[in-house]
Amino acid sequence: MTDTFLPGIKLVLGLTGGVAAYKAAELARLLMHAGVDIQAVMTRSASKFVGTATLQALTGKPVLTELWDEAIPNGMAHIDLSRNADAILVAPASADFIAKLAHGLADDLLSALCLARDCPLLVAPAMNRQMWENAATQRNIDTLRCDGVTILGPGSGAQACGETGMGRMLEAHELAASVRVFFGPRLLQGKRVLVTAGPTYEAIDAVRGITNLSSGKMGYAVARAAVEAGADVILVSGPVCLTPPSALKLVSVTSAEEMLAAVKDQISDVDIFVSVAAVADYRAKTTSGQKTKKTGNNITLELTPNPDILEYAASLPQPPFCVGFAAETENLEENAEAKRRKKKLPLLAANFAQDTIGSEECELTLLDDSGKHLLPKAPKLVQARRLVQHIALLHEKNNLTGPC
């Protein structure tokens, strides 16, 4: 991991039965390397997938499995463990164990420990996609969220059963990063943040349109980083193939005009607006509801400008703190700074389009009134977290000094 945890964090790592239990070994290694003190607790089912010796070797402590484990002198492991822990993380958390948590059942050490806890609880679901999508599981997840439990994931992808879909446990490095964020400062606690992401699609006829190569990954990363920082987040997204963080409001749109309408509908009580979406600059002046037939002759397509959503937001009588993005192919700083000044933005993030489109990583140059700040190449989520830190700093400064 590139970021370090605060040293001295004490974590109970709970494992339940599931193939994803093998990831818990790597998770324990990453957390231990970052200075976290781990006590592993496993259900009997978990031990069918990974041995206690593995976790004991990684954590340097006996792995607890039974309510009356002799490793706890007074036989009160389900009480004592949480009193000395900063948090409990259950990874993987099976559908059965999630149901136990939601209904207050405590028939083994781990479930009793979670019920008797005196510390935060984090849960990383891991199950077949149909089990995850089942109405009962979703009710249980909603119950846990209402009870203040932090849900980490799940992700989408190939599963051990051979199917593909939601339910796959997050990877070890993703969970380790989530733990780091959980114990980090909530820089945007109590703030409302509006993020736009992805491309827009401008119809020409019933089957053709104008769009661009934006994947939406950076915008979704910014939305996730804002959620992690404690913000109440609204994500207005163009058409993408991404799963948004669960703890936000998602508004799906297609065209630039639809995106503008969604922004207008949400922006009145927003503190921060981050315009990451790659909005099409132009749309067809006239469109057809039918497919235009090919004739073999040249055709002329007349384009008209789309509304500038960021300019609209920044020009409001009482605008939120507005952050723009600029993807350039040349003269990065010159073009980006000109855009920032034209739209009177306190902060703009710039990068080269050819380096970021289709990539999981990017380099960002942040431009504000004090100059430029280079964020070296890193995964987009890492960059988003760095950006959110900078936004929080400038937003607080802006509140103290007042708008320019």
Steps between C-alpha positions, in 0.01 A plus 500: 500500500619851430322656799564407862259452785518675830718271710346324796158429350354183654272301272305178543498323163208258473480229236184311407454208264560579133757458226597866543652408838829447316514878441495558876856370527628767259283760674654409835847528350430846357348625824782362712755659266321832554532475877156366589477259795271213392314236696345245264171327583368224277175309480513123460393539137785742432752241615382276215641753254814630671692354792543671835875444475519740205334786686697426817828517309403831340364670811726345763198414717292187555186500285183483707218275383287399800295687759683318780845532347770423758715785360273742689553439875154604621305341216359837394655537156176633353516787751871563547606507135287795393588700813861505388433552127460813292275314255384158383530412131319188375654395168361296345147540635273229363128549434426280802721706729353827373155361583623418851626854550177654372288291736723508807587129507808394694558125484879505452796710612507739206126576495496539881801730479327718241181516709688590819742738333594839635665621178413559132418205275606473134365224277632382162228286334601200288247274330348379175338775294148362544549474875614864503205614286246304704247729666570348842873579475429856387262548794769374734760733347261794536444406864873492569549839336217645711672352805818689415698208357743594222455283188811461285406385151427257358656523156400351169689236308562130445393279790616159618167348394576592140249784481575871464339787685471690827592322821873451459695614807723802445866422445737508797662828397159663457392392847831614649451840338144515635625433851756776457227740394271392784758599758602813312356850543149566363598817319159558341280390789163673478563637150281438195700424187368479144715311246446454127667207327527312173428606142177632357332354192339736250258329261518559126225256410344190653826301498787747457644764725794712611698397806860467620739247653451595866459191721373693803763340724646827626159647581392187682829500692440862606149410615634208702777710654244763602284231662806371687568855620157510664310703240139455393560432130280528193646347183355609166630246250494467125484151342782286645563137596597567862350420839471807722574497874186395686500792744398773256211621288538407132327695223546337159480717188584468132537839332661829600161666534383221731819540705445874529140444611618254766766741623244783519270273698769411756731799532295737718622361833839367390826612664740366237453426130760287320451493124687192379264398218627521144197681363467509121561857386254471213180317407314457172279802428227269371446133578295226343284250682573249224824352373647715222548279194837478331491639146865500399502879480665746738281646770537817704444489874438838660611521862393742770681568829395316812452691826811547714397335826804608700470860380133497604585380851789741548286795382220449752438797734619287791700221336630194680875445514551398136773263381560440131691242296689563178623223272742650250716356222756784496606810695349349813563770758439793265168367372381380840583825676320696227192283560524552875520877471226526239258309722628661822569165669687474832644163392551308178656154448677453167649201322595381154209322333729252326646389834176457694232375260467125539762489776466398862760760599557866430712801584322817611605862510290703742470871422371749757559860601829409668646329194538141385526176697617184324350166605738232366357208304292267717178293485198721443351429843825607665496818292136559591582477869786746458270732307233483770760591762596806295135593447431476874799722577400770248132481592580556867732787412231650276247483784740677734594780261180526299464474122730707281 
